[in-house]
Amino acid sequence: MSTASTTRRAGGRTPARRGKLLGENPLGLLFSAPYLVFVVLVFAFPLCFAVWMSFQDYFFAAPGAQVDRPFVGLENYRQVLADPAVWRAFGNVGVFLIINVPLTVALSLVLATALDGATRFRTFLRVSYYVPYVTASVAVVGVWLFLFNGNGLVSQLLGPLAPDPAWLINSTWAMPMIALFVTWKQLGFYILLYLAALQNVPKELYESASTDGAGKVRQFFSVTMPGVRPATVLVVLLATVTGANLFTEPYLLTGGGGPNGASASPVLLMYQRGIEQGSPDVAAAIGVILVVLVLILAWLQRRFVGGEER
């Protein structure tokens, strides 16, 4: 009887089988364990707890108090879906994504391409684009309010062409202005992603296209855009996930989703329902719906923008 047969009958695993279970290098699994623990504690456990909470009549209670939190099934979801404010919040974030995601992709790719070809002041320009991203939102919001309030610099320059009421207290302009603000603030991060991707586009492709008579514009569409397609998929996914979790900007710029909910986002609504109004079960139901919608949207983007086989 062979050694392998003896091992299988004894219920053990061959060394090759153990290697597959532990990976090619077990030491790598050891080094990645702290991050796996971080993901479980910070992301997986809160998500599972939120799903459980969304099916309960959950409320905050004093520590150590004996409370009954009964199972209510889909009641929280029925309450959420019957709330016009929830539908409006999801509609607002849809408007935000329609403006923010295409604008982010277009501007970051064009600016990254220009910076990649720049020979003078390259470092200065890169730092200039990245500064808003690393600056505290509270400080940047103060500048934005100075520019776009009723007596702000932009309104004074436009004069009678400026909207009335002003940009950030106007139900039509509030969410588009937030989308522009987020696009401007986060642009530096996505420019760096594209700059890294541009380093992997072979220079020979540009030389070949130039030999065939292609100008700069033609090279951009025929060489640059296909060459950075994986980066574009990443930028689209990151911008979508970041936009779906919009909270800080409407909270600071419009005073909590004003005017009359015109700039409220689902995450801001979760904060209002769960913390301010003491209904964490309803807030958890909103969060679960948001996660499902983001996963569906990310899958569609991965399928079509990423060009996967269907």
TIMI-516453 format. One record per residue (C-alpha): x, y negated, z negated. Coordinates in steps of 0.02 Angstrom, whole numbers, plus 50000, padded with zeros to 5 digits. Each point is the difference from the previous one (the first is absolute). Example, Ala and Ser with C-alpha at 12.3 -4.5 7.8 and 13.67 -1.06 7.14 Angstrom:
2
506155022549610
500694982850033
//
This chain:
310
500005000050000
500694983150048
500394985949880
498704988750083
498655013349979
500465002349818
499894981249972
498294998850082
499325014849900
500654992349841
499034984250039
501574989550021
500544988650140
501485001550114
501344986349992
499394993350169
498234998949933
500594991149843
500984987950108
498444995550098
499034996949840
501344989049921
500564991650161
501675000850086
500794990849854
499165002149828
501034985249938
499014988850118
498395005649916
500764995449832
500474982650060
498274997150075
499105005949843
499984982849915
499154992250152
498765014450009
499584997149816
499804981550037
498815003550144
498975011949894
499874988249851
499764983650095
498995005650152
499325017849993
499355000149821
499144982850008
499195004950167
499345016549930
499404991049843
499114986950106
499125013650100
499445008449838
499454983349927
498954995950153
498865014849961
499774995449816
499044987049903
501654993149942
500254984749891
501344992949889
499945004549816
501044996749846
501505011649979
499505015849906
498144996950018
498915015150041
499034995450157
498995009850125
500424997250183
498795011150094
500185006150178
498894989650115
500455007450169
499874987750144
499074986649902
501504988249996
500235002050187
498164996450032
500144984349893
501564994550095
499265003050172
498424990549953
501004984749945
500104986450136
501564992949918
500925016350031
499535000250184
500554982050016
501665003749916
500365014250122
499474988850143
501194986549937
501485011949995
499525005950175
500124982050061
501664998449910
500725015650083
499404994950173
500974983749983
501485005649896
500555016550077
500134994850185
500764983249951
501275008549887
500535012550134
500124986950139
500914986449901
501215011649910
500495009150160
500244984150101
500984991349862
501055015549966
500445001250184
500484981650004
501055001849843
500855015750067
500574990250152
500484984349906
501854996249986
499974984149894
499194997849828
499445018350000
500275002549813
499174983449957
498465004250105
499845017449926
500084993249824
498764986250043
498705012550060
500275011249849
499904986449865
498074998949996
499895018949976
501095000149844
499304983949928
498705001649862
498234999150068
499494987049871
501334987850062
499595002950183
498144998349968
500324982949924
500824994350162
498585007250103
498694991149894
500954983750021
499935002250188
498215005850023
498934992449863
498774986050036
501334986449993
501435011150055
501314996250129
499225010750137
498274992549975
500724982450006
500935003850161
498465007350083
498874986149938
498215002550064
500505016750077
500265007649827
498545010749938
498804993349871
500005007349868
501885002849998
500845015950061
500065010349841
498264995349937
499205002650170
499045016350018
500535001450183
501844995849980
500435007249828
500415017850053
500904995350163
501094987949900
500415013749875
500465011450147
501164986750070
500784997349829
500365018549974
500685001550177
501194985649971
500555005949827
500365018150048
500714996950173
501815000949942
499825017949939
499305006250165
501314990350098
501355009749906
499145016450045
500004995350184
501794993849992
500525017149934
499025008650139
500774989050134
501745006149952
499485017450059
499444994650174
501425004650119
500794984850082
500195010350159
498124999050026
500084981150006
501475000650119
499095012250113
498424989549998
501024984450039
500835008950146
498285004350068
499554981649997
498984999549839
500004983349910
499934997049814
498105001249992
499965016050101
501395007549892
499004995749844
498455009450059
500915014450087
501465003249882
499784991249832
498195004449963
500155018750042
501675000749908
499294993449837
498355009550007
500355010249842
500344983749907
498384992850069
499035014849930
500814997149830
499644981250005
498185003050046
499785012749859
500864989149870
499054984450051
498355009649993
500325007549829
500624983349932
498504990850072
498775012749931
500734996949826
499794981150016
499794992149828
501264986649951
499704988350146
498094998049988
500124999749811
501234985450003
499534990750160
498105000149986
499735001749814
499445018150000
499225003450169
499084983750033
499064991750070
498555011549953
500985015950035
500594994650172
501795005049960
499705014049874
500925016350033
499565017549939
501465000049877
499494983049933
498235006549982
500675015149906
500864988349878
498404989949976
498895015249977
501205010349896
500874987149890
498914984649995
498315008950002
500525015949907
499445012750131
501575010250039
498965014350070
499294988650136
501734992850033
500695017750017
498655004150129
500494984650101
501825005549990
499645017750059
499024993450149
501434988250041
501285014149993
498965010850116
499774986050125
501864995649998
500465018350028
498825001050148
500654983850071
501815005549975
499645016550087
499214991150148
501474988150012
501235014449989
499055009250136
499814985850125
501394987649960
501225014249967
499515008850161
499745017149921
499365014250106
498135002249994
//
